[in-house]
Amino acid sequence: MGSPDGQNWRKVTPDGEGFTGATMTAVARTGDGFIAVGGNPVGPGLMAVWSSTDGVTWKRAPSPAEQIDPKIDPKVSSLRADAVTWLGGTSYAIGLDDNMSRTNVEGPIPAIWKGPDAAPWERLAENAQPGPIPFSVTEFDGALFGFWPPLGWIGDGTVHVLTTAP
Protein backbone atom coordinates (compact mmCIF):
# COMPACT_ATOMS: atom_id res chain seq x y z
CA MET A 1 0.00 0.00 0.00
CA GLY A 2 1.33 3.46 -0.84
CA SER A 3 5.10 3.81 -0.69
CA PRO A 4 7.41 1.68 1.47
CA ASP A 5 10.23 4.23 1.27
CA GLY A 6 8.24 7.50 0.93
CA GLN A 7 9.86 8.17 -2.44
CA ASN A 8 8.16 5.87 -4.93
CA TRP A 9 4.39 6.02 -5.15
CA ARG A 10 1.71 4.38 -7.25
CA LYS A 11 -1.73 5.79 -7.98
CA VAL A 12 -4.52 3.64 -6.51
CA THR A 13 -7.54 5.94 -6.70
CA PRO A 14 -9.59 5.54 -9.87
CA ASP A 15 -10.48 8.33 -12.24
CA GLY A 16 -14.13 9.09 -12.78
CA GLU A 17 -17.26 9.81 -10.81
CA GLY A 18 -16.64 11.02 -7.30
CA PHE A 19 -13.02 11.98 -8.00
CA THR A 20 -12.95 14.07 -11.20
CA GLY A 21 -13.19 17.81 -10.53
CA ALA A 22 -12.86 17.36 -6.76
CA THR A 23 -10.16 18.22 -4.25
CA MET A 24 -9.13 16.25 -1.15
CA THR A 25 -7.75 18.61 1.46
CA ALA A 26 -7.46 16.48 4.60
CA VAL A 27 -7.50 12.87 5.77
CA ALA A 28 -7.92 11.30 9.21
CA ARG A 29 -7.75 7.82 10.66
CA THR A 30 -11.05 6.36 11.88
CA GLY A 31 -11.87 3.26 13.88
CA ASP A 32 -11.98 1.12 10.75
CA GLY A 33 -9.97 2.99 8.11
CA PHE A 34 -9.73 6.52 6.79
CA ILE A 35 -11.96 9.51 6.07
CA ALA A 36 -11.00 12.28 3.64
CA VAL A 37 -12.73 15.60 2.94
CA GLY A 38 -12.49 18.37 0.42
CA GLY A 39 -14.61 20.14 -2.11
CA ASN A 40 -16.09 19.94 -5.53
CA PRO A 41 -15.15 23.26 -7.13
CA VAL A 42 -16.03 22.01 -10.62
CA GLY A 43 -19.76 21.41 -10.68
CA PRO A 44 -22.07 21.94 -7.70
CA GLY A 45 -19.48 23.52 -5.39
CA LEU A 46 -20.41 21.23 -2.49
CA MET A 47 -18.35 19.75 0.34
CA ALA A 48 -17.04 16.25 -0.46
CA VAL A 49 -16.30 13.18 1.71
CA TRP A 50 -14.59 9.87 0.90
CA SER A 51 -13.97 6.80 3.06
CA SER A 52 -11.62 3.83 2.81
CA THR A 53 -11.01 0.77 4.93
CA ASP A 54 -7.53 0.15 3.52
CA GLY A 55 -6.29 3.45 2.02
CA VAL A 56 -6.36 1.90 -1.46
CA THR A 57 -10.06 1.63 -2.32
CA TRP A 58 -12.00 4.87 -1.76
CA LYS A 59 -15.74 5.53 -1.94
CA ARG A 60 -17.36 8.93 -2.13
CA ALA A 61 -20.31 9.64 0.14
CA PRO A 62 -23.23 11.75 -1.05
CA SER A 63 -22.70 15.47 -0.45
CA PRO A 64 -24.80 17.15 2.23
CA ALA A 65 -28.21 18.37 1.11
CA GLU A 66 -27.00 21.98 1.04
CA GLN A 67 -27.53 24.00 -2.09
CA ILE A 68 -25.50 26.58 -3.92
CA ASP A 69 -27.61 28.81 -6.15
CA PRO A 70 -27.18 27.20 -9.62
CA LYS A 71 -26.94 30.67 -11.21
CA ILE A 72 -23.76 31.33 -9.17
CA ASP A 73 -20.47 30.12 -10.64
CA PRO A 74 -19.00 27.42 -8.31
CA LYS A 75 -15.60 29.05 -8.84
CA VAL A 76 -16.81 31.91 -6.66
CA SER A 77 -19.30 30.03 -4.44
CA SER A 78 -18.52 26.80 -2.69
CA LEU A 79 -18.81 24.75 0.46
CA ARG A 80 -15.39 23.26 1.15
CA ALA A 81 -14.08 21.15 4.01
CA ASP A 82 -10.45 21.88 4.90
CA ALA A 83 -9.90 19.69 7.97
CA VAL A 84 -11.31 16.42 9.31
CA THR A 85 -11.07 14.53 12.58
CA TRP A 86 -12.57 11.42 14.09
CA LEU A 87 -13.73 11.73 17.68
CA GLY A 88 -15.57 9.11 19.70
CA GLY A 89 -16.93 7.28 16.66
CA THR A 90 -18.07 10.42 14.82
CA SER A 91 -16.29 12.23 12.00
CA TYR A 92 -16.26 16.03 11.95
CA ALA A 93 -15.21 18.31 9.10
CA ILE A 94 -14.46 22.02 9.29
CA GLY A 95 -14.43 24.34 6.33
CA LEU A 96 -15.79 27.42 4.68
CA ASP A 97 -19.16 28.36 3.29
CA ASP A 98 -18.35 30.87 0.59
CA ASN A 99 -21.83 31.19 -0.89
CA MET A 100 -22.15 34.32 -3.00
CA SER A 101 -25.93 33.86 -3.21
CA ARG A 102 -26.23 34.85 0.47
CA THR A 103 -27.29 38.46 0.71
CA ASN A 104 -26.99 39.04 4.46
CA VAL A 105 -23.30 38.08 4.90
CA GLU A 106 -20.19 39.29 3.12
CA GLY A 107 -17.45 36.77 2.46
CA PRO A 108 -17.04 33.21 3.65
CA ILE A 109 -18.33 31.96 7.00
CA PRO A 110 -17.08 28.95 8.99
CA ALA A 111 -18.93 25.67 8.57
CA ILE A 112 -18.86 22.40 10.49
CA TRP A 113 -20.29 19.07 9.37
CA LYS A 114 -20.57 15.70 11.08
CA GLY A 115 -21.40 12.33 9.74
CA PRO A 116 -20.84 8.67 9.23
CA ASP A 117 -18.36 7.55 6.61
CA ALA A 118 -20.76 6.49 3.86
CA ALA A 119 -24.00 8.46 4.36
CA PRO A 120 -24.78 12.10 3.63
CA TRP A 121 -23.20 14.33 6.23
CA GLU A 122 -25.15 17.01 8.05
CA ARG A 123 -24.15 20.58 8.67
CA LEU A 124 -24.24 21.70 12.27
CA ALA A 125 -25.55 25.10 13.23
CA GLU A 126 -22.76 27.20 14.73
CA ASN A 127 -24.37 27.04 18.17
CA ALA A 128 -24.73 23.23 17.89
CA GLN A 129 -20.98 22.74 17.70
CA PRO A 130 -19.97 20.24 20.41
CA GLY A 131 -17.28 22.50 21.87
CA PRO A 132 -13.67 22.71 20.74
CA ILE A 133 -12.90 19.61 18.66
CA PRO A 134 -9.27 18.49 18.37
CA PHE A 135 -8.41 18.80 14.68
CA SER A 136 -4.67 18.39 15.10
CA VAL A 137 -3.88 15.45 17.36
CA THR A 138 -0.56 14.07 18.52
CA GLU A 139 0.40 11.36 21.00
CA PHE A 140 2.98 11.77 23.77
CA ASP A 141 3.78 9.39 26.60
CA GLY A 142 0.51 7.47 26.21
CA ALA A 143 -1.75 10.55 26.18
CA LEU A 144 -3.36 12.37 23.26
CA PHE A 145 -3.08 16.12 22.81
CA GLY A 146 -5.42 17.96 20.47
CA PHE A 147 -5.61 21.52 19.22
CA TRP A 148 -8.42 23.83 18.09
CA PRO A 149 -9.00 25.70 15.77
CA PRO A 150 -8.03 23.93 12.56
CA LEU A 151 -6.16 25.59 9.73
CA GLY A 152 -8.40 27.97 7.79
CA TRP A 153 -10.95 28.51 10.58
CA ILE A 154 -12.11 32.12 10.47
CA GLY A 155 -14.43 32.05 13.47
CA ASP A 156 -13.41 32.76 17.06
CA GLY A 157 -9.61 32.55 17.02
CA THR A 158 -9.17 31.36 20.61
CA VAL A 159 -6.68 28.49 20.80
CA HIS A 160 -7.71 25.44 22.84
CA VAL A 161 -5.33 22.65 23.87
CA LEU A 162 -7.14 19.44 24.82
CA THR A 163 -5.75 16.24 26.31
CA THR A 164 -6.66 12.73 27.43
CA ALA A 165 -3.91 12.90 30.10
CA PRO A 166 -5.08 12.73 33.71
N, C-alpha and C positions, 0 to 999 in steps of 0.2 A: 504494500500500500504506500503510495506517495513516493518518498525519496529516502533511501537508507542512509545516504551521506549528506543530504541537504543541498546537493549540487546538481543532481540529475533527476529530472521530474518527468512524469508521463501524464498526459491528460486523461482523466477518467470520466469527466462529466460530459454527457452527450450534448450535441447541438440540438436546437429545436425548441418546441413549445415548453414554456416555463423557464427557459434559459436565455433565449435570443432577446436582445434589447433590454436585458435586466442587469442590475449591478448587485453584487454581494459585498457588503461593507463590513460585516462582522460575523464571527462564528463562536459558539460556546459549546462546551461539553454538557450533555444531559445525562440522565440516569441510564439511558440505553443507547446512546450514540451522540449525535451532533445536531445542532440547530443553527441555521444561518439566516441572516436577514439582509435586506437591502431595499432596492426600489426598482421601479419599472418606468424609467424616464421616457422610453419610446413606447407610445401607446397610451394606456389609461392613466399613467402617473401615480399608480397606487403602491403602497408598501408591499414588499414581497418577503415570503418565508419559505425556506427549504428545510427538510430533515433528512438524516441519514443514520443508519444503524452501524455502518462500517466506514464511513468517510469516502467510499468509492461510488456507491449508488445513492443518488439524491432524488428526492421527490418534492415537487413544489406544492405547497398548500394553497387553497383558494385565498385570494386577497380579502381583507376585511370588506364589509358591505358599504364602505364609505364611497362617496362620489366626488369626482372632480367635474366641474361644469364642462361638458364636451366641447363647448365653443372656445374654451381656454386651451391654449397650446401647452401640452405637458412639459415642454421645455422650460416654461415659466411657472407652472403650477404642478406641485407633486406632494405626495405623502411618502416620506423616505425614512426608513429605520437605519440608524447609524451605529447602534450598539445593541447587544443582546446578552442576557444572562439567564441562568437557570437557577431557581431558588425554591427549595422545598417542593419539588415536583411540578412547578409552574415556570413557563418561560415568559420573560418580559423583554420587550423591545422598546427602545427610546429613539426618537427621531424628531423630524421637523414636518410640520404641516405648513407648506408654502402654497396656499390655495389663493390664487389671484381673484377667484370669483367671490371671495368674502368681501363684504363692503364695510364692515365695522372694525376691521383690524388691518393695520399696515404691516407688511412683512410677515416672515414666518413665525409660527408659534410652536412651543414644544408639544410633543405628542408622546403618549405611552400606550402600548398595546400589551395584552397578555393573551396567552393561548396555549392550546395543546399543539403538538408537533404537526399533525396532519389535518386539522380542521380549520375553518376560518377563524382568525384571531378577532378579538374585540378590542375596541379602543376604550380606554378608561377616561372618565372625566378627570380633569386636573385634581379636583378635590377627592376623587376616589383612589388616588395613588396610595399604595400601602406603605407609605413612609419611605425614607431613603433606601434604595435598593442597591446592593453592591454590584456595580457594573465592571469594576476591575477587581479581581480577586487574586490573592497570592497566599501561599501556605508558608508558615514558618514555625518550626518546633512543634508540629502537631496541631497548630491552630490556624484558622483561616482569617485573613484580614481583607476587608472589602472597602471600596471607596466610591463615593457619590459626590458630584455628578459625573456622568459619562462625558466623553469627548463630544463636543457639538451642542451640549445642552445650553439653551439660552434663557432658561427660567431662573429661579432663585439660585445664585451662585455660591451659596454656603457649602463648604466642603464638610463631608461627614466621613469619619473613619469608623468602620464597624468591625467587630471581631467575634469569633466563637470562643476565644480564650476566656478562662474563668476570671 
